[in-house]
């Protein structure tokens, strides 16, 4: 076919064929270019393995304790009351001061009681004189009876008069003693040594032996009592833990008690648990515990509201996890997320009912060497592969465990304090 030098002069069919061929070639070239570009186009950033912070479980020493609230009371309390009637003439103490046992606190008008005492002295003297005369007469009649100088009846009357005179002496001695006691009661003394409170009467007030209100109150505050209560179920649980050896007594003489003041500070003088009541309160199901604290400086005051931190024992193989790592279901069951040997996330049920500072004490579900996820929980999904990274707390736990294994190490103050719920 001859090539035309002028394409515009070609027949119509020849021009259409040329344009179709050219279009097809362009489409093919574009397709090849797109395909070539597609082979080198990026597919986006590669998917990274999520990173989580883990703690490796290592048992360490934990001091088990609990905080219970209560009010302080003096170890001895005595209300000062009058035992005779009269007018208060003097008040001989300073309110709020320390008083000694037997110190005179009030002076009641003693004039009438002094007169009664003096009268009793005279009556007794008269009775003694009468008895002496009767004694002499009876002795004389005894001699005269032998020679029939007096009748037997006169002698018997003389002996009876002597016995009556002796009885009067005994009665008058008792009356004198009573008068002396009442006279002594006009000096109202402190029954015990301690700090005395405010006075309820002033000079000139009339007091009676039958009055219901106390003149003042003396409290021995060199030692203070604190009565607190705890549930009998919790007490029974602790007894079982002591019996099994899981907990050991932290004090030589029993449980050690520390006092937390109203402002949150810790009282420097430790106390001790004296006893626990032998009866469970039928209303509350609780047991009363009595603690005693030394108070040499008088810092503790009766009625002060405080909290007792009772050290109940030491667990040398405690397993703890941060509270944020523990999740709870609607039924109260607890679980943690752990990392398996192949770095997969596993949901592990645990028993964690006791707090230890910011941690939970786990009594079942975990063992030494388990890796618990403590941070990056939002990136952890059950069954997913993660990249575990040890947290600094793991090193701290290791140091605590090493310190607990050192003989005679003072590791108890450095251990976490557990608070049974």
C-alpha positions, 0 to 999 in steps of 0.5 A, a space after each residue: 500500500 503506498 504511503 501518502 505524504 499528506 495524511 489529510 489526503 487519505 481516505 476517511 477510513 484510513 484516518 480513523 484506523 490510525 487514530 484508534 491505533 494511536 489511542 490504544 497504544 497510549 492506553 497500554 503505555 499508561 497502564 504499564 506506567 501505573 503498574 510499574 509505579 504500583 510495584 514501588 509505591 509504599 504500603 504505609 508504616 509497618 505495624 509495631 508490637 505494643 510495649 507494656 511495663 511489667 513487674 516480675 513477681 518476687 516474694 518479699 517481707 510485709 508487715 501485716 497491720 490494720 488501722 482502727 479508730 477509737 478514743 483515748 481514756 485515762 488508765 485510772 479515773 476518780 471523781 471527787 465527791 463530798 462525804 459530809 455536808 457543809 459549806 466550801 470554805 477553800 479550794 486548794 488546787 489549780 485546775 488542770 494541774 497535777 495532784 498527788 494522792 491524798 492532797 487536800 483539794 477542798 476545805 469544808 466548814 468543819 466547825 460543827 464536826 469539830 464540836 461533835 468530835 469534842 463532845 464524843 471525846 468528853 462522852 468517852 472520858 465520862 464512860 471510862 471514868 464510870 467503868 473504872 468506878 464500877 471496876 473498883 466497886 465490883 472488886 470490893 464487893 467480891 472481897 466482902 462477899 467472902 466474909 458475907 459483908 454484902 449480899 450476893 445480890 449486891 455483888 451481882 448488881 455491881 458486876 452487871 454495872 461494870 459490864 454495862 460501863 465497859 459496853 458504854 466505853 466501847 460505844 463511845 469509842 465508836 462514836 468518837 471514831 465516827 466523829 473523827 472520820 466526819 471531821 476528816 471528811 471536811 478535808 476533801 482529798 485526791 483519791 489518786 495521783 493525776 491531773 485534775 480537771 475543772 472545779 464544779 463548785 466555788 467557795 461558799 457553795 453548799 455540798 452534800 454527801 448525797 449529791 450526784 455531781 462530782 466536785 472535780 475529776 482526777 485522771 491518771 494520764 501517765 498511761 492511756 487506754 485505747 479500746 478499739 473493735 474489729 470484726 470477729 471474722 477478721 480476728 479468726 482469719 488472723 488466728 488461722 494465719 498465725 497458726 499456719 505460720 503464714 504470719 509471725 508475731 512482730 513483737 516479743 510480747 505480742 502485737 505492737 501498736 502505733 498511734 496515729 494522731 488527729 493531724 495524721 502524725 505518728 505518736 513517737 511512743 509505741 504501745 502494746 496490745 493488752 488483751 482482746 475481749 472474750 465475748 463477741 458483741 451480738 449486735 455488731 459481731 465485733 471484738 474489743 481490743 484494749 491497747 495501752 500507751 505511755 504518756 510521760 509528756 502528757 501529750 495524749 488527752 482523755 477523749 482524744 480521737 485517734 487511730 491505732 495501727 496494730 501490727 499483727 504479724 510479718 509475712 516473709 513470703 508476701 506477693 504484692 502487685 500495684 492496685 492499678 494493675 488489678 481489675 475487678 468484675 461486677 461480682 468482685 472477683 479480681 484479675 491481672 494481665 500477665 505476659 506469658 513466656 511467648 510474650 502473649 497477654 493472659 488474663 489471670 484470676 487472683 485473690 487480692 483482698 488486703 491492701 499494702 500501701 498502694 499495692 494489693 497483697 495477692 494470696 493466690 493466682 500468682 507465683 514467683 517469676 510471673 510478669 504482671 502488666 503494670 503500665 500500658 494496659 490500654 495497649 494490652 489485649 488478651 491473646 495479643 503479642 506485646 513487648 514487655 519492659 521491666 519497670 523500676 519497681 521490680 528492682 525495688 522489690 528485688 532489693 526488699 527481698 534481698 534485705 529480708 533474707 539478711 539475718 538480723 536485718 532491720 527490714 521490717 520498718 522498710 517493708 510495706 504495711 498491710 491493712 486487712 480490709 
